[in-house]
Amino acid sequence: MTYDVIDRARRRTRRWIAAVTLAAAAATALGVAAVAALRDEPNAAGQKSGFTAAAPIPDAAARAVALPADLRWTPVAGISLPVSGQAGPLDTGGGAARRFSHDEAGALLAAVHLTVRCAPQLGPGVFDQTLQTQVVGADAPAMRSKIGQSYDHLRANANVPYGQPVGRLEAVLRGYQLTNYSQQAASVLLLTEARDAQGNPLLAATTVYLQWTGTDWALLAPAGGDFSAAVLRAGSPDGFHPFIPGR
């Protein structure tokens, strides 16, 4: 193997590590991005956390959620997120995201908003309240601990006082797959695109699990409280649906 081949392999590895870091941040969670191969059943991480199995959706790759006609975009810490007066979030006081509709569109938007609002970059004023009141499951305490540690590391490196936001989530939400849905639980694949230091586009993907609490959708903490372990490379956006009003 020549040195130039080795160097190219190292550069690809560095780009992939950067993609995972960005995806996990815009998801730690957007963890946003997904696997080209669909999985219609909850994975081991979901089962370990006590995930209530949702009904598999047939041919999920060919089926899109009926998104409200009033869908629009709003910036949150550098990433644009879809919002709707019908599907939610209807309450964004204090930087939180609450009151999503009890249907597929509400579950999809909850998956996006809750994962982003757990990102350490937003600061404890946002992620603390989200983690305390809108994240459920056996691994929720571990998730709170990991995100708190990530925030402390980020603010120390940036010399930012405690309580302030740190940086931005430099990623673009590209699409979704609703892989499972019932009135009690849902799972979503979210696709994001980030850029490495050289400006090359990188796609990565994560499955987000949700549970209905009786009043709203809540995020199910991933196994070990860490989304980054679930982030996988996505070769292309094929099979993912764009966030388009009325679709």
N, C-alpha and C positions, 0 to 999 in steps of 0.2 A: 504494500500500500504506500503510495507516494505521499509526501508531506502536504501537497495541495489538496488531496482527497481527505486526508485527516483534518486539515484546517476547515474544509467545507463541512465536514461532519460535525466538527465542534461548533461552527457557526449555527448550523441547524439546531443543534442541541440547545445552544444559548437562546435562540429565538423561541424555541418551544418552552423553555423554562420561563421566559418573559411572558409568553402568552398565558401560561398557567397562573403566573403571579397576578397578571392583570385580570384574568377571568375570575380568579378566586377572590380578588379584591372587589371587583364589580359584582361580585356575588358573595363574598364572605360577608359575605357572600353574594356578586350576581352569579357567580359560578356559572354563569350564563354562557351557554353554548352547549352543544350536545353531540350525541353520538349519531353517526349516520345510520347505524343499525338500531332500530327501535326495540325497546323492551316493554312489553305490555303488562308485565307483572312487577310488583314492588321488589326491589333488590334486597340483598341480605341486610344492608344498612337500614333500610326502611323497616324490615321485619324486626330487627334487633331493637329498634327504637319504639316498638309497639305501634307501628303504623297499621291503621285499619284499612284493609284491602279495599281498593276502589274497583268498580267494574271495568274490565279491559274494554277499550274502545276499538272496534274492528277497523282495520286498515287506517290506523291513525295518521300515517303519512299523507293520505289522500284527502283528509278531512280537516277543515278549518273550523274554528270557533266563530259563531255569529257575533261579531263585535259590534257594539253600538254605533249608530251613525254619528254620535257626538264625540267620538274618540278624537283626542288632541294630544299634543306633546308638551311636557313641562320639564325644565332642567332641574336635576337634583345632583349636586356635587360634581357637575361636569358631564353627567350622562343624561340623555333625554329619555323620559319615561312616558308611556301612554297613560292617559287618565280619561275618565268618563263620568258625566253627571248621572248616568244610569248604573254603570257597573262599579264605579268607585276609583279611587278612594273618595268618600264624601267628607271625610274629616282629616285634614292635614295640619291641625293645630300643633304648634311646638315642634314641627318637623316630622311628626309621626304620619302614618298612613293607616286609616281605620275606615270601617263601614264599607265593605265590599258586598256586592249582590250575591245572593245564594244561588248561583248558577255557574255555568262553565266560564263565561266572560269574567265574572267576579273572581273566580279561582285563579284564572290566568293572570289578571292584573295584580291580585294579591301576591302571587308568586314573584312577580317582578319587583313590586314595591317593598315587600317585607325583606327580601334578600338584600336589596340595595341599602335599606335603612339599618341593616346589621353591619354594614361595612365600617371598619374602624376609622376610615378617613372622615366620616361625618361627625365624629366627636361623640363623647358620652351623653351629651344632651339629647341626641337622637338615638344612638344604638342602645343605650341603657334602658330607656323606656320600651323600646321595641323588644329587646331580649327578655325583659321582665314580664311583659304583659301579652306579647304576641308570638312567643316561641314556646312550643310545648315538646314533651317527650323526655325520655330518660336521659338524653344527652344534652338537654338544655343547660344545666349547670356548667358542663365542660365547654360548651359553646360560649357562654358568658365569660368564662375564664380566658379562653384563647383569644377572643376578640379584645378583651381588656389588655392582655399582654401585647397583642399586635399594636394597639393604639399607643401604649407606653413606648414601644420600640420606635414607632413612626415619629411621635412627637419629640422624642429625645434626639433623633437624628436631624429633625428639622428645627430643633430649638424652639418648639411651640409650647406655650403655657398649657397646663392641664385644663381641659374643658373646651379648648378651641378645636375646630376642624383642622385636619392635616391633609393638604393636597386635594387632588381631584381624581375621579374615576375616569381615566381616559379610555373609554370604550364606547362602542356603538351597539345598541340592541338590534339584532338583525332578524330574528324570527323565533318561532316557537313550534312545539308539538305538544298537544294535550294528549298524554299517553294513557291516562286512566281517569275516570270520573265517576263519582256517586254523590249522593246528597251529604255523605259524611266525610269523604276524603277525595283527594285528587293528586295526580302527579303530572308535572310539566317538564319538558325539555326546553331550556332557553338557550338561544344562540346569540353569542356576542362576537364582535370583531374588535381586536386591538391591534396596535402597531408596535413593532419592535423599534430599537434605537435607530435602525436604518430606514424605517418607514415601511417595512414590509407588512402586509396585512396578515393577521393570524386569527384563525377561528378556533374557538374552544367551546366545550359544552358540558352542562351539568344537569342532573335531574333534581328537581325541587319537589318535595312532598308537602302537602297541606292537609289540615284537618279542620272540619267545621266544629266550632266550639258551642254552637247553639245560638250564638249572636253574630259571629263573624268568622272569617277564615284566619287560621293561625299557621305559622310555619312550623313544620316538624324538624327539630334539630337533627342534623346528619350524625352518623355514627362517629363517636369520639368528639363531636362538636366541631368538626373540621370539614368544610366544603372542598378544600383544595384536593383532597384525596379522590374526590369524585369527578374532577375536571378531566375531560378527555379531549383529544384533538378531533376537530371536525374538518374533513377534507374540503367540503364545499357547502353552500347553503341549500343544496338540493334536498327536497323533502321537508324543509321548514317553511312555515307560513309567515308572511309579513304581517305586521300589525296595521291592517287597513280597515278604516271605518266601514261598517256594513258588511264585513266578511267574517 
